[in-house]
Amino acid sequence: MGLDELEAFLRKKGAAELITEIGTGTATFNALVDAVSISGSTVSTRLSEGVGNDVFTVSHRPTEHGTEKRYALTILGRRIYDWAVQTEFERKVRELRRIRQERETAFEQLVGKINRDMEIRKMVSDSDLIQDQDIDLPEGTSFVPKTPSGEELRKAKYERMEANLKPVEEIEQNDKERRSSK
């Protein structure tokens, strides 16, 4: 393979990430699909191209359910991987995977909260309405929530801001301690 073909392969979506994911060991197709942010069909195409370009080797191992393909790096693939480690590309790929997992976790938490909220709203709207019953409410209360006035909103905002402020004495004491430690 010439330099131009190798560069063209590495510039294709997911090729360099697959090299870093395989690294110094071996990996199955499913493990690679889970590890990179490209579709399974693109992973399959890049692996086939990599085998054709002598970047990956493929071995077949028997399992309980048939045969498993395992991909490893060739000598050329290991040299590329070594350069990826030296240039910190490999670390960036792993960091990207960690961030992607954190994003997925945060998204699942968001969806969970929305689902819970929707279930609560459904339960409230499905509950039997109180009709034709005398209910003693304190004076000034209502079933309909009262919208706060602009002045009430400003006052609440000011109180929240005040609650977050540190006393001047504490700030001055911290400044003195920092200056004396220098």
N, C-alpha and C positions, 0 to 999 in steps of 0.2 A: 504494500500500500504506500502510495506517495504522500508527501506532506500535505498537499492540497486536499486529498481525499480524507486524510485524518482530521484536518482542521474542519472540513465540511461536516464530517460525522460529529465531532465534538460540539459544533455550534447548533446542532439539531436539538430540539426541545427534549430535555431529559437525559441526553446521552452522558454528559459529564456527571450528573447526579447519580446515574446508575453505576458508574465506575466507582464513585465514592461510597455508595451503599454496599457494593460487593466487597470493596476494600481488599484486605489480605485473606479473606475467607471465601466462603461460597454462599450463595443465596438461591432460594427458590423463586419462581415467578410470583407466587402470591405474596411472599415477603417483600419483594421489590415493589409490587403494585401498592402495598400498604405504606411503604416507606417514602415514595416519591409522589409529587403532586401532578402526575399526568395520568391519563386514562390507561386502562389495561391494554387497549389495542395499540396505543403509542408505545407502551413498555414492550409489548411483543415485537413491534416493528423495530425498535431500537436494539433489542437483544438480537434479533435476526441480523440486522445490519452490523452489529458489533461482532458477531460470530463470523460473518462474511469478511469483515475488515480485520480479523485476527486480533481483536481487542478482548473478546470473551471466548471462553471455551464452555462447552456444555457437556455434562455427563448425565447418564441415566442410572438411577438407583432404584432397586425394587423396594416397594413398600407393601403394607397390608392391603392397600387398595389399588395396586397397579404399579406403575413406574413414575418416579419423580425426577423431573429435570432440575439439575443444580448448575448454576452459572458461577464461573470463576474467572479471574483475570489471567490473560496470557502474559508473557514477558513484557510485551508492549503495554498492555493494560496496567501492569504493576508499575511500570515506569511513569505512566500518566498519573496513577494514584499517588506515587511518591512525590511528584511535582505538585499535586493537589494538596498534599499534606504540608509541603514546604511553603507554599504560597497562601496557606490558611484557607483555601477554597473548601477543603473538606470540613473544617470547623464551621464555616459559614453555612454549609449545607445542613449540618447537624443542628445548628442554631435555628435555621429556618424551619426544620422539622419540629423542634421544640415549640417554637412560636405558633406554628400551625396547629399543634395539639392543644396549646393553651387557648387559641382562638376557638377551636372546636368545642372545648370544654365550656368556655364562656357562653358560646352560642347555645349549647344544650341547656345550660342553666337558665338562659333567657327564655328559651322555649318552655322549659319546665315552669317558670314563674308565670308566663302568659297562660299556659294550660291550666295551672292552678287557679289563677285569677278568673279565667273564663268559667271554670267549674263552680267557683264560689258565686259568681254572678248568676249562673244558671240556677244554682240552688236557691238563691235569694228570690229570683224572679219566679221560680216554680213553687215556692212556699205559699201556703194558703194565705190569702189576704184577710185582714181583720175587718170584717164588715158587720155593721149593725151591732156593734158592741160599744158600751160606754167605757172609756178609758180615762182615768184621772192623770192628766199631765201637769207638771209644774207650770206655773204661769210663764208665758213667753217661749215655751217650747213648741216645736212643730215637727211633723213627720218629714217635711221637705227641708233639706239642709239650707241654712241661710248663707248666702254669699257674703263674705266679709267686705266691708267698705274699703276704699282706697287708704283711708287713714289707719284702719286696723291692719291692713297688709303692711304698710310702712312701719308701724309700731312693732309688728312681729319680726320683720326683717331686721330692724334696729336691735331688738332683743337678741336675735341669733348672732348678730355681729358682735355685740357686747359680750356674749357668752364665750366667744372665741378669743377675746383679747386677754393677754397676760398682763398682770399688774406691772406698772412702771418700775417698781422697786425690784421685781424679779428680773426684768430685762437689764436694769442697771447693774445688779449683782452679777449676772452672767457676763456682762461686758468687762467688769472689773476682774473677774476670774480669768477670762481669756487673755486680758492684757498682762496680768501678773504671771501667767504661765509661759509667756513668750520670752 
